[in-house]
Amino acid sequence: MRDLRLLPKAHLHTHLESTVRPATIRDLGGEPPVQDRPFIGFREFADQRATVRALLRDYEHFRRIAEEFCQDEAAQGVRYAEVTFTAAAHGERLGDPDMPLEGVVEGLAIGAERYGIQTRVILDHSRRRSAERLWRSLKLAARHPQVIAIGLAGDEAYPAAPFAEVLQAAREAGLHLVHHAGETAGPASVWEVLTVGHAERIGHGIRVLEDPDLVAELRRRRLPLEVCPSSNVLLGLVPSLAEHPLPRLVEAGLMVTLNTDGETSLAAEYERAREIFGCGDAELADLARASVEASFAPAEVKAQVNAEIGHWLSG
């Protein structure tokens, strides 16, 4: 079998703060979280991740985790990554709106040079927080061309409607829009981000099969899903990987991309697709191609990575 660490890939759904190495957490004075059971609700998951975020206190911390992210992703065969970062929240916490994102941008630039990976940034926004904070994220994005998108994340029990004005402004400013939906909430949350949020991709979307009309609409638009199987199991949203709907999403003709949410390595997630979902190398290559097509990478980057996927499959 072909080595999945060598399969060229794009990674579209991963949160930078969830990818911090255990050794780095210790260096920053924390203890790496150990999760040997599914989380009891989204709140427990969010609270655990907040303990890691609180360790990030200065420019060097943010620069370091971004550079290490590049090294780790490159080792998994990732050629292009769109990494999500909650910049405005860190800026509020530390009293410096720009510093966290500036550190991340520098770390990503160093990582690109050293490890041969291209990256862009998505700024996410918790649905629980104010529209004013999302406006601040939009202003940050305007100052940093490495930011290509913004999107809603967090507890989907909170609606997208309060953010309609700022999301429209982001769209008019030329930013892409990608939102978490259809993960902890049902199809209605996906319909909302399609209308109110002008979504170009859906983060997770594992519950779309509950609504045949939604499936037909997503298929018609060829609107990608960023599916993160191991994360869905860890959050207790799916009982096991064997019961995960990814194969059924593919069978329904939807555009499915495979991602980690920051909870595992991408090569390991592809390996699970091979072992648990029975995907052959051609199907795994199709998932990798879907991730490239769904990305916001420049056309020349897409062409190069797709050519490399072809070489992997024919080798």
C-alpha positions as MATLAB code, in Angstrom:
seq = 'MRDLRLLPKAHLHTHLESTVRPATIRDLGGEPPVQDRPFIGFREFADQRATVRALLRDYEHFRRIAEEFCQDEAAQGVRYAEVTFTAAAHGERLGDPDMPLEGVVEGLAIGAERYGIQTRVILDHSRRRSAERLWRSLKLAARHPQVIAIGLAGDEAYPAAPFAEVLQAAREAGLHLVHHAGETAGPASVWEVLTVGHAERIGHGIRVLEDPDLVAELRRRRLPLEVCPSSNVLLGLVPSLAEHPLPRLVEAGLMVTLNTDGETSLAAEYERAREIFGCGDAELADLARASVEASFAPAEVKAQVNAEIGHWLSG';
ca = [
       0.000    0.000    0.000;
       1.155    3.518   -0.768;
       2.440    5.628    2.109;
      -0.280    8.122    3.040;
       2.250   10.510    4.550;
       3.505   10.968    0.990;
       0.060   11.601   -0.505;
       0.008   15.334   -1.360;
      -2.925   17.033    0.329;
      -4.613   20.290    1.220;
      -5.837   20.773    4.785;
      -8.871   23.034    5.093;
     -10.267   22.600    8.598;
      -7.823   22.729   11.484;
      -7.650   25.127   14.432;
      -4.152   26.362   15.191;
      -4.690   26.409   18.951;
      -5.675   22.718   18.847;
      -2.454   21.709   17.077;
      -0.005   22.911   19.750;
       2.541   20.185   20.445;
       2.489   18.544   23.901;
       6.158   19.513   24.377;
       5.324   23.125   23.580;
       2.430   23.104   26.045;
       4.840   21.926   28.726;
       7.392   24.569   27.765;
       4.689   27.199   28.200;
       3.905   25.954   31.694;
       0.882   23.809   30.984;
      -0.020   20.148   31.021;
      -1.085   18.533   27.735;
      -4.738   17.497   27.873;
      -5.437   13.768   27.863;
      -8.849   12.764   26.567;
      -9.506    9.020   26.876;
     -13.271    9.270   26.388;
     -15.659   11.384   24.307;
     -16.408   14.833   25.659;
     -19.647   15.347   27.542;
     -21.053   18.102   25.395;
     -19.478   20.892   23.412;
     -18.850   23.028   26.498;
     -16.428   20.532   28.029;
     -14.504   20.416   24.763;
     -14.356   24.213   24.520;
     -13.254   24.596   28.136;
     -10.387   22.146   27.678;
      -9.168   23.981   24.605;
      -9.408   27.291   26.472;
      -6.798   26.095   28.967;
      -4.318   25.672   26.115;
      -5.165   29.025   24.534;
      -4.539   30.758   27.858;
      -0.896   29.618   27.755;
      -0.246   31.722   24.652;
       0.863   35.068   26.041;
       3.382   36.797   23.800;
       4.553   37.236   20.213;
       7.109   34.439   20.387;
       4.492   31.937   21.556;
       2.289   32.631   18.547;
       5.232   32.650   16.143;
       6.440   29.327   17.533;
       3.167   27.420   17.305;
       2.654   28.617   13.719;
       6.110   27.524   12.617;
       5.726   24.164   14.357;
       2.337   23.760   12.677;
       4.035   24.093    9.284;
       6.670   21.502   10.162;
       4.093   19.019   11.415;
       1.754   19.499    8.467;
       4.546   19.140    5.913;
       5.508   15.834    7.541;
       1.964   14.604    6.804;
       2.172   15.392    3.091;
       0.245   18.657    3.337;
       1.273   21.020    0.558;
      -1.274   23.747    1.264;
      -3.173   24.536    4.485;
      -5.825   27.027    5.504;
      -5.420   27.251    9.248;
      -8.111   28.720   11.477;
      -7.110   31.135   14.230;
      -9.197   33.053   16.780;
      -7.136   36.234   16.540;
      -9.615   38.748   17.958;
     -10.175   36.745   21.134;
      -6.437   36.554   21.807;
      -6.092   40.258   21.067;
      -8.788   41.117   23.604;
      -7.292   38.841   26.231;
      -3.798   40.261   25.836;
      -4.692   43.890   25.198;
      -3.022   44.031   21.785;
      -5.351   43.512   18.801;
      -2.647   42.860   16.198;
       0.144   41.059   18.057;
      -1.251   37.487   18.076;
      -2.004   37.472   14.362;
       1.302   39.157   13.530;
       3.138   36.410   15.410;
       1.198   33.710   13.611;
       1.778   35.272   10.205;
       5.523   35.462   10.805;
       5.640   31.872   12.030;
       3.744   30.671    8.967;
       6.125   32.576    6.685;
       9.150   31.010    8.371;
       7.507   27.596    8.178;
       6.739   28.016    4.485;
      10.360   28.819    3.764;
      11.763   25.985    5.846;
       9.303   23.192    5.121;
       7.929   23.882    1.644;
       4.289   24.310    2.620;
       1.974   27.138    1.592;
      -0.531   28.476    4.105;
      -3.313   30.999    4.475;
      -5.321   32.056    7.539;
      -9.039   31.875    8.353;
     -10.236   34.012   11.266;
     -13.042   32.337   13.156;
     -15.595   33.836   15.516;
     -17.557   32.144   18.281;
     -21.295   32.397   17.759;
     -21.563   33.113   21.502;
     -19.614   36.352   21.160;
     -20.688   39.784   19.979;
     -20.969   41.049   16.443;
     -18.597   43.836   17.526;
     -15.806   41.290   17.933;
     -16.473   39.940   14.458;
     -16.181   43.489   13.107;
     -12.764   43.610   14.767;
     -11.837   40.370   13.011;
     -12.855   41.927    9.713;
     -10.610   44.920   10.406;
      -7.751   42.566   11.248;
      -8.267   40.728    7.988;
      -8.087   43.991    6.071;
      -4.646   44.672    7.591;
      -3.251   41.212    6.873;
      -3.466   39.895    3.298;
      -2.567   36.394    4.507;
      -6.127   36.206    5.865;
      -8.368   34.891    3.115;
     -11.590   34.090    4.982;
     -13.620   34.565    8.110;
     -16.280   32.323    9.545;
     -18.574   31.449   12.412;
     -17.606   28.651   14.784;
     -18.528   27.398   18.230;
     -21.850   26.300   19.653;
     -24.338   26.034   16.792;
     -27.253   26.540   19.180;
     -26.472   30.238   18.704;
     -27.819   31.567   15.373;
     -25.898   33.173   12.547;
     -28.486   35.898   11.940;
     -26.982   38.473   14.356;
     -23.835   38.539   12.199;
     -25.535   39.087    8.846;
     -24.337   42.676    8.382;
     -20.672   42.023    9.084;
     -20.667   38.858    6.973;
     -22.114   40.818    4.064;
     -19.395   43.431    4.571;
     -16.748   40.707    4.553;
     -18.133   39.348    1.319;
     -18.072   42.793   -0.277;
     -14.476   43.192    0.900;
     -13.505   40.100   -1.095;
     -13.056   37.696    1.801;
     -14.227   34.113    1.569;
     -16.827   32.865    4.046;
     -16.648   29.457    5.690;
     -18.822   28.486    8.649;
     -19.215   25.594   11.064;
     -22.700   24.133   10.708;
     -24.505   20.808   10.668;
     -22.235   19.423   13.381;
     -23.867   19.931   16.794;
     -27.024   21.320   15.165;
     -29.103   19.957   12.328;
     -29.752   20.930    8.703;
     -31.399   24.225    9.656;
     -28.009   25.529   10.763;
     -26.606   24.748    7.316;
     -29.475   26.443    5.509;
     -28.891   29.516    7.667;
     -25.196   29.851    6.846;
     -25.973   29.345    3.172;
     -28.415   32.271    3.219;
     -27.379   34.626    6.023;
     -23.715   33.656    5.931;
     -23.082   33.248    2.168;
     -21.078   30.109    2.990;
     -18.634   28.835    0.389;
     -17.752   25.743    2.429;
     -19.404   24.052    5.385;
     -17.300   23.167    8.402;
     -18.331   19.600    9.342;
     -21.869   19.335    7.877;
     -22.216   15.743    9.024;
     -25.986   16.074    9.593;
     -26.933   17.268    6.121;
     -28.198   13.806    5.171;
     -31.183   14.424    7.447;
     -32.593   16.782    4.786;
     -32.770   15.473    1.194;
     -33.520   18.975   -0.124;
     -30.360   20.279    1.507;
     -28.330   17.429    0.029;
     -29.713   18.276   -3.409;
     -28.870   21.957   -2.950;
     -25.309   21.272   -1.794;
     -24.828   18.850   -4.658;
     -26.204   21.375   -7.148;
     -23.814   24.058   -5.906;
     -20.963   21.573   -5.477;
     -20.428   23.228   -2.120;
     -17.733   21.415   -0.126;
     -18.020   19.837    3.303;
     -15.014   19.908    5.639;
     -15.472   16.541    7.331;
     -13.465   15.708   10.478;
     -14.349   12.128   11.509;
     -12.072   11.658   14.540;
     -13.134   14.997   15.987;
     -16.804   14.105   15.568;
     -16.274   10.917   17.564;
     -14.223   12.725   20.216;
     -17.040   15.228   20.711;
     -19.524   12.376   21.108;
     -21.454   13.403   18.001;
     -20.931   10.028   16.302;
     -20.710    6.797   18.342;
     -17.672    5.425   16.509;
     -15.631    5.878   13.359;
     -17.288    2.783   11.894;
     -20.641    4.578   12.187;
     -19.421    7.890   10.782;
     -21.468    9.198    7.823;
     -18.476   10.105    5.632;
     -18.976    7.162    3.225;
     -22.671    8.003    2.894;
     -21.875   11.665    2.234;
     -19.595   10.589   -0.613;
     -22.204    8.150   -1.931;
     -24.760   10.977   -1.941;
     -22.612   12.777   -4.494;
     -21.480   15.527   -2.137;
     -18.061   17.162   -2.329;
     -16.313   15.778    0.760;
     -12.919   16.868    2.037;
     -11.086   15.064    4.838;
      -9.732   17.137    7.724;
      -8.694   16.876   11.381;
     -10.162   19.856   13.304;
      -6.735   19.840   14.977;
      -7.481   16.630   16.886;
      -5.150   14.241   15.021;
      -2.704   14.245   12.114;
      -4.063   14.381    8.584;
      -2.107   11.317    7.442;
      -3.615    9.401   10.365;
      -7.093   10.527    9.330;
      -6.468    9.262    5.797;
      -5.167    6.003    7.286;
      -8.418    5.601    9.225;
     -10.361    6.182    6.019;
      -8.362    3.342    4.476;
      -8.762    0.960    7.410;
     -12.261    1.728    8.664;
     -14.108    3.018    5.599;
     -12.335    0.648    3.201;
     -11.103    3.413    0.895;
      -8.628    2.265   -1.728;
      -5.774    4.415   -2.932;
      -7.828    5.829   -5.821;
     -10.585    6.888   -3.419;
      -8.051    8.427   -1.046;
      -6.532   10.317   -3.962;
     -10.034   11.554   -4.844;
     -10.436   12.886   -1.286;
      -7.089   14.648   -1.613;
      -8.105   16.135   -4.979;
     -11.394   17.325   -3.464;
      -9.466   19.137   -0.740;
      -7.369   20.892   -3.366;
     -10.376   21.828   -5.477;
     -12.286   23.130   -2.428;
      -9.369   25.239   -1.234;
      -8.864   28.920   -1.928;
      -5.349   28.283   -3.202;
      -4.159   30.035   -6.372;
      -4.782   28.123   -9.594;
      -1.101   27.357  -10.092;
      -0.850   25.830   -6.607;
      -3.891   23.664   -7.264;
      -2.432   22.474  -10.555;
       0.889   21.590   -8.938;
      -0.623   19.666   -6.033;
      -3.029   17.815   -8.313;
      -0.112   16.784  -10.503;
       1.711   15.494   -7.426;
      -1.365   13.490   -6.391;
      -1.356   11.903   -9.845;
       2.294   10.966   -9.458;
       1.601    9.438   -6.041;
      -1.221    7.328   -7.454;
       0.719    6.140  -10.484;
       3.937    5.471   -8.588;
];
